[in-house]
């Protein structure tokens, strides 16, 4: 497993790691209404093995590909094959 991107804030953050099947996304938050979760997803048409553009902004608001991946998982556009909630 290769750690490819980490975003830490004061109250929340996430880490994206590459696995043999896809990506592992670990989220954490200090807020009680937002539990820590780990998502496992397969590679997609866009997020292929070796993808390294996580920090690249995709719009004028500063949204990155890492933010887009996490949003797409949370909104159901990308379905994880495994989700762990702590």
GROMACS elastic network, one bead per residue, 0.5 to 0.9 nm:
[ bonds ]
;  ai    aj funct       b0    kb
    1    17     6  0.63941   500
    1    18     6  0.55750   500
    1    20     6  0.72708   500
    1    23     6  0.89795   500
    1    24     6  0.88742   500
    2    16     6  0.87463   500
    2    17     6  0.53424   500
    2    18     6  0.50747   500
    2    19     6  0.67725   500
    3     6     6  0.78695   500
    3    15     6  0.74887   500
    3    16     6  0.62715   500
    3    18     6  0.63262   500
    4    15     6  0.78562   500
    4    16     6  0.58349   500
    4    17     6  0.52577   500
    4    18     6  0.65907   500
    4    50     6  0.89227   500
    4    51     6  0.86970   500
    4    52     6  0.72351   500
    4    54     6  0.82463   500
    5    14     6  0.83709   500
    5    15     6  0.57728   500
    5    16     6  0.51274   500
    5    17     6  0.68968   500
    5    52     6  0.84172   500
    5    54     6  0.67577   500
    5    55     6  0.80776   500
    5    66     6  0.78813   500
    6    13     6  0.76864   500
    6    14     6  0.59726   500
    6    16     6  0.63231   500
    6    17     6  0.87379   500
    7    12     6  0.85994   500
    7    13     6  0.53175   500
    7    14     6  0.54228   500
    7    15     6  0.63446   500
    7    16     6  0.87850   500
    7    66     6  0.87108   500
    8    11     6  0.81237   500
    8    12     6  0.63963   500
    8    14     6  0.65235   500
    8    15     6  0.83119   500
    9    12     6  0.52530   500
    9    13     6  0.55558   500
    9    14     6  0.89602   500
   10    13     6  0.81051   500
   10    30     6  0.88391   500
   11    28     6  0.82890   500
   11    29     6  0.57145   500
   11    30     6  0.54439   500
   11    31     6  0.75470   500
   12    27     6  0.75437   500
   12    28     6  0.54395   500
   12    30     6  0.64078   500
   12    31     6  0.82258   500
   13    26     6  0.84413   500
   13    27     6  0.58625   500
   13    28     6  0.55189   500
   13    29     6  0.66404   500
   14    25     6  0.67745   500
   14    26     6  0.53552   500
   14    28     6  0.61613   500
   14    29     6  0.88383   500
   14    70     6  0.88402   500
   15    24     6  0.79988   500
   15    25     6  0.56852   500
   15    26     6  0.52068   500
   15    27     6  0.66489   500
   15    28     6  0.89508   500
   16    23     6  0.66609   500
   16    24     6  0.57234   500
   16    26     6  0.65823   500
   16    27     6  0.89235   500
   16    66     6  0.79730   500
   17    22     6  0.86422   500
   17    23     6  0.56083   500
   17    24     6  0.51066   500
   17    25     6  0.64876   500
   17    26     6  0.83890   500
   18    21     6  0.80991   500
   18    22     6  0.59732   500
   18    24     6  0.62723   500
   18    25     6  0.88602   500
   18    49     6  0.76893   500
   18    50     6  0.79062   500
   18    51     6  0.89949   500
   19    22     6  0.51838   500
   19    23     6  0.54151   500
   19    24     6  0.67457   500
   19    40     6  0.88626   500
   19    42     6  0.89703   500
   19    49     6  0.88647   500
   20    23     6  0.80994   500
   20    49     6  0.85993   500
   21    40     6  0.87922   500
   21    41     6  0.77127   500
   21    42     6  0.55106   500
   21    43     6  0.66384   500
   21    49     6  0.87938   500
   22    40     6  0.72690   500
   22    41     6  0.55684   500
   22    44     6  0.80590   500
   22    47     6  0.84736   500
   22    48     6  0.79034   500
   22    49     6  0.71640   500
   23    39     6  0.80922   500
   23    40     6  0.58524   500
   23    41     6  0.54077   500
   23    42     6  0.64393   500
   23    43     6  0.68985   500
   23    47     6  0.88243   500
   23    49     6  0.88552   500
   24    38     6  0.68947   500
   24    39     6  0.56705   500
   24    41     6  0.65630   500
   24    42     6  0.89963   500
   25    37     6  0.81017   500
   25    38     6  0.55622   500
   25    39     6  0.50723   500
   25    40     6  0.64709   500
   25    41     6  0.81974   500
   25    70     6  0.78495   500
   26    36     6  0.75937   500
   26    37     6  0.59515   500
   26    39     6  0.64619   500
   26    40     6  0.88501   500
   27    35     6  0.83848   500
   27    36     6  0.54538   500
   27    37     6  0.52790   500
   27    38     6  0.62035   500
   27    39     6  0.83916   500
   28    31     6  0.89590   500
   28    34     6  0.82054   500
   28    35     6  0.71120   500
   28    37     6  0.68369   500
   28    38     6  0.88622   500
   29    32     6  0.78430   500
   29    34     6  0.63569   500
   29    35     6  0.67045   500
   29    36     6  0.61676   500
   30    33     6  0.89316   500
   30    34     6  0.78022   500
   30    35     6  0.83450   500
   30    36     6  0.87025   500
   31    34     6  0.55301   500
   31    35     6  0.74163   500
   32    35     6  0.63683   500
   34    37     6  0.88345   500
   35    85     6  0.66524   500
   35    86     6  0.63240   500
   36    84     6  0.84011   500
   36    85     6  0.59677   500
   36    86     6  0.53730   500
   37    83     6  0.69275   500
   37    84     6  0.55080   500
   37    86     6  0.61756   500
   38    82     6  0.81619   500
   38    83     6  0.56646   500
   38    84     6  0.50332   500
   38    85     6  0.66010   500
   38    86     6  0.84447   500
   39    73     6  0.83187   500
   39    80     6  0.59597   500
   39    81     6  0.78451   500
   39    82     6  0.59873   500
   39    84     6  0.65765   500
   39    85     6  0.88662   500
   40    79     6  0.89289   500
   40    80     6  0.53190   500
   40    81     6  0.59098   500
   40    82     6  0.51874   500
   40    83     6  0.63979   500
   40    84     6  0.87629   500
   41    44     6  0.83517   500
   41    73     6  0.88035   500
   41    78     6  0.77467   500
   41    79     6  0.69106   500
   41    81     6  0.57106   500
   41    82     6  0.72590   500
   42    47     6  0.89612   500
   42    79     6  0.87077   500
   42    80     6  0.72983   500
   42    81     6  0.73072   500
   43    46     6  0.79496   500
   43    47     6  0.57818   500
   43    48     6  0.54205   500
   43    49     6  0.68340   500
   44    47     6  0.50233   500
   44    48     6  0.60376   500
   44    78     6  0.84895   500
   45    48     6  0.64370   500
   46    51     6  0.86748   500
   47    50     6  0.84265   500
   47    51     6  0.60632   500
   47    69     6  0.86367   500
   48    51     6  0.56045   500
   51    54     6  0.76611   500
   52    55     6  0.80871   500
   52    56     6  0.89765   500
   53    56     6  0.53908   500
   53    57     6  0.88555   500
   53    64     6  0.84768   500
   53    65     6  0.67819   500
   53    66     6  0.82886   500
   54    57     6  0.83575   500
   54    64     6  0.62971   500
   54    67     6  0.82418   500
   55    63     6  0.88335   500
   55    64     6  0.54941   500
   55    65     6  0.64787   500
   55    66     6  0.67393   500
   55    67     6  0.89137   500
   56    62     6  0.85428   500
   56    63     6  0.82163   500
   56    64     6  0.53404   500
   56    65     6  0.62929   500
   56    66     6  0.84707   500
   57    60     6  0.76670   500
   57    61     6  0.81214   500
   57    62     6  0.52074   500
   57    63     6  0.53801   500
   57    65     6  0.68006   500
   58    61     6  0.82478   500
   58    62     6  0.68642   500
   58    63     6  0.58105   500
   58    64     6  0.56840   500
   58    65     6  0.67794   500
   58    68     6  0.87545   500
   59    62     6  0.58375   500
   59    63     6  0.60135   500
   59    64     6  0.79229   500
   60    63     6  0.76411   500
   63    66     6  0.81557   500
   63    67     6  0.60730   500
   63    68     6  0.69520   500
   64    67     6  0.51459   500
   64    68     6  0.62277   500
   64    69     6  0.86870   500
   65    69     6  0.60975   500
   65    70     6  0.86706   500
   66    69     6  0.51918   500
   66    70     6  0.64066   500
   66    71     6  0.86541   500
   67    70     6  0.52875   500
   67    71     6  0.61066   500
   67    72     6  0.85659   500
   68    71     6  0.50850   500
   68    72     6  0.60135   500
   68    73     6  0.85964   500
   69    72     6  0.51756   500
   69    73     6  0.63023   500
   69    74     6  0.87397   500
   69    78     6  0.80659   500
   70    73     6  0.51852   500
   70    74     6  0.62300   500
   70    75     6  0.86165   500
   71    74     6  0.51136   500
   71    75     6  0.60127   500
   71    76     6  0.84581   500
   71    77     6  0.85412   500
   72    75     6  0.51807   500
   72    76     6  0.60311   500
   72    78     6  0.56267   500
   72    79     6  0.86472   500
   73    76     6  0.52017   500
   73    77     6  0.59535   500
   73    79     6  0.62657   500
   73    80     6  0.71721   500
   74    77     6  0.78293   500
   74    78     6  0.80775   500
   74    79     6  0.88505   500
   75    78     6  0.78818   500
   76    79     6  0.59804   500
   76    80     6  0.88423   500
   79    82     6  0.87143   500
   80    83     6  0.65066   500
